[in-house]
Amino acid sequence: MNHPIQCNDTHLSQRVIILLILLITLPGILYAVEEVTLQKIKAGVFISPPFVMAGEHGEYEGMAIDLWKMVANPLNLVTEYTEYPSLDLLIKALQTGETEIALTNLTVTYERAQFMKFSFPWYDGGLRILVKSDRKGTLWKEMKQNGQFHAYCCIILNDYPHNVLL
């Protein structure tokens, strides 16, 4: 009579089961491990509290920095910060490519919109325009004359939908 071979060693049976489980699940586990590629970006900062401030340990903090981190982290961007002593030097660094992004409170102007992209405004400083009631003209006309209308049109037409809040 032929009898099937029986394994009395329970440890061997457990090892075979564990090996089968590993062989079945290991490819899925290895596939789920995703390689993350970090990209370095050069950011210029100009100290302007509460938007950008120098921290105690050489790091930067503030509203603009916090907002930038919320954008950069999901994109796997590693930020290399360079501090500029004036807004003019920061703007020149953007123009020359010395820095790729400016983190500070930077006002949108027609001239600046010619060579840099702005995010949509994310901070309302409470500044309002007041005009005499006997003055002829409308807010719309005034915005067109002082360049605000054109600057915002440049932002919308040139950058939408590729804007990043900065």
C-alpha positions in Angstrom: 0.0 0.0 0.0 1.2 3.4 -0.9 0.7 5.9 1.9 1.2 9.6 1.4 4.2 11.0 3.1 3.2 12.7 6.3 5.2 15.3 8.0 5.1 15.0 11.7 7.4 18.0 12.3 5.0 20.9 13.0 8.0 23.3 12.9 8.7 22.3 9.3 5.0 22.9 8.4 5.0 26.3 10.0 8.2 27.2 8.2 6.7 26.1 4.9 3.6 28.2 5.5 5.6 31.3 6.5 7.8 30.8 3.4 4.7 30.6 1.2 3.2 33.8 2.8 6.4 35.7 2.2 6.7 34.5 -1.4 3.1 35.7 -2.0 3.3 39.1 -0.2 6.9 40.1 -0.7 6.6 41.3 -4.3 3.6 43.5 -3.2 5.6 45.0 -0.3 8.6 45.7 -2.5 6.4 47.3 -5.2 4.7 49.5 -2.6 8.1 51.0 -1.5 8.3 54.1 -3.6 11.5 55.9 -4.4 11.3 59.6 -3.5 13.4 62.0 -5.5 14.2 65.2 -3.7 14.7 68.4 -5.8 16.7 71.3 -4.5 15.4 74.8 -5.0 17.1 78.1 -4.3 14.9 80.5 -2.3 15.8 84.1 -1.6 14.5 85.7 1.5 14.2 89.2 2.8 13.5 89.6 6.5 10.2 91.3 6.9 8.3 90.3 10.0 5.8 88.7 10.3 6.2 87.3 6.8 9.9 86.2 7.1 11.9 86.2 10.3 15.2 84.7 11.3 14.8 82.0 13.9 17.1 81.3 16.9 18.9 78.4 15.3 19.5 79.9 11.8 16.3 78.7 10.3 13.6 81.0 8.8 10.1 81.3 10.0 7.0 83.4 9.4 3.8 83.4 7.4 5.5 83.3 3.9 7.9 80.6 5.1 5.1 78.5 6.5 3.1 78.8 3.3 6.1 77.9 1.2 6.7 74.8 3.3 3.1 73.7 2.7 3.8 74.0 -1.0 7.3 72.5 -1.1 6.9 69.5 1.2 4.3 67.6 -0.9 6.4 68.3 -4.0 9.6 66.9 -2.3 11.4 70.2 -2.7 14.4 70.8 -0.5 14.8 74.5 0.0 18.2 76.2 0.2 17.7 79.7 1.6 19.8 82.8 0.9 19.1 86.0 2.8 19.3 89.3 1.0 19.8 92.5 2.9 17.4 94.5 0.7 14.4 94.0 -1.4 16.2 95.4 -4.4 19.0 92.8 -4.1 16.4 90.0 -3.8 14.7 91.2 -7.0 18.0 91.4 -8.8 18.8 87.8 -7.7 15.5 86.7 -9.2 16.3 88.5 -12.5 19.8 87.0 -12.8 18.7 83.5 -11.8 20.8 83.5 -8.6 17.6 82.5 -6.8 14.5 80.7 -8.2 11.9 82.0 -5.8 11.5 85.0 -3.5 9.9 84.6 -0.1 8.8 87.9 1.5 6.0 90.4 1.2 6.5 91.6 -2.3 4.0 94.1 -3.9 2.8 93.3 -7.4 3.7 96.1 -9.8 3.6 96.4 -13.5 7.4 96.6 -13.8 7.9 93.5 -11.6 5.3 91.5 -13.5 7.3 91.9 -16.7 10.1 89.6 -15.4 8.7 87.6 -12.5 5.5 85.6 -11.8 3.5 86.3 -8.8 1.1 84.1 -6.9 -2.4 85.4 -6.3 -2.4 87.6 -3.2 -2.8 85.6 0.0 -2.6 88.4 2.6 -4.9 91.4 3.0 -3.0 94.1 4.8 -6.2 96.2 5.2 -5.0 98.9 2.9 -7.9 100.8 1.2 -8.0 103.5 -1.4 -9.9 106.7 -0.4 -10.7 109.4 -2.8 -12.6 112.7 -2.5 -16.2 112.4 -3.4 -16.0 115.4 -5.7 -13.1 113.9 -7.6 -14.1 112.7 -11.1 -13.2 109.2 -11.9 -13.9 105.8 -10.6 -11.9 103.2 -8.7 -11.7 101.2 -11.9 -10.3 104.1 -13.8 -7.8 104.9 -11.0 -6.6 101.2 -11.0 -6.1 101.4 -14.7 -4.1 104.7 -14.5 -1.8 103.6 -11.7 -1.0 100.2 -13.3 -2.8 97.9 -10.8 -5.3 96.7 -13.3 -2.6 95.8 -15.8 -0.4 94.0 -13.2 -3.3 91.8 -12.0 -4.3 91.0 -15.6 -0.6 89.9 -16.2 -0.8 87.7 -13.2 -4.0 86.0 -14.3 -3.3 85.7 -18.0 0.4 84.7 -17.7 0.3 82.4 -14.6 -3.1 80.8 -14.4 -3.4 77.9 -13.6 0.2 77.4 -12.7 0.3 79.7 -9.7 1.8 78.8 -6.5 0.9 80.7 -3.4 4.0 82.6 -2.2 
